[in-house]
Amino acid sequence: MKQRKLLSQRHPILYFLAVWYRRIRTYAKWYLGNKTFTKAYQQEPLPFRVKKHQSTLLRKLGNSELQLQLNKVTNLRIALQHINGIVIKPGETFSFCKLVGRPTQKKGYLLGMELSFGKARPGIGGGICQISNMIHWLVIHSPLTVTQRAQHSFDPFPDEGRVLPFGSGAAIFYNYIDYQFTNNTNDTYQVDIWLTDKTIEGELRVSAEPRYKYHIFEEDHQFLKIGDQFFRKNEIWRKKVNRQTGNTVTAELLTKNFARLSYIPEEYVISDNPDERLV
């Protein structure tokens, strides 16, 4: 089944115009809209930890991708200067793209691996979505409200030491594919992320002791073959648990994922339902 090209993919000028049309619309929302975006930083950590997580910096890929991965680490260091210590007060919205800005060579960003139109390719600032992935994982372990999030519609690599459920990240492309969440609580939150030699680590902190904890889990995971293409689907659920009693308060479906694969999985189910992704 051949993928039909979008109009913006058929000529570089059309793609350029489409991108900047969306960027200008986003600028208008930033500066003319009614959202209050967070912009204050605090070096001293807030007193209570909500969630901490770490992930590996470098994947085990071919030698040709090694330099792109090393460049990614440089890109992460630059982007993190705009994230570390950011505080999200009640009523405020966190915008990844607004805080980090557009990744350019002038700012020191290098060619890193980015995902675009179903392929992994070099791009300036590539790899900084590892930060937005981390932040999203922290946020869904809290009562903060995710208001804008995009997920890649394809899966480019087989799992290599995957810890988090597939599809639990957040794609970024400046500035209209953004990751945003709003603090609709009465408490102040803080995001801090840092790098070690081998990992990227982060934590979400809060001004008051949390009453609840959250457990994220995966359901209905499958690899499918539909026609001559391979797909992956799953559901991501969240349980809200009372910290004092250990009782589950709520269980909710956060998202359903359906992604085309760029590889052939070892095991899969053959489906004759072309509308499988809608089920």
Secondary structure, 3 states (H helix, E strand, C coil): CCCCCCHHHCCHHHHHHHHHHHHHHHHHHHHHCCCEECCCECCCCCCEEEEEEEEECCCCCCHHHHHHHHHHHHHHHHHHCCCCCEEECCCEEEEHHHHHCCCCHHHCCCEEEEEECCEEEEEECCCCHHHHHHHHHHHCCCCCEEEECCCCCEECCCCCCCCCCCCCCCCCECCCECCEEECCCCCCEEEEEEECCCEEEEEEEECCCCCEEEEEEEEEEEEEEECCEEEEEEEEEEEEEECCCCCEEEEEEEEEEEEEECCCCCCCEEECCCCHHHC
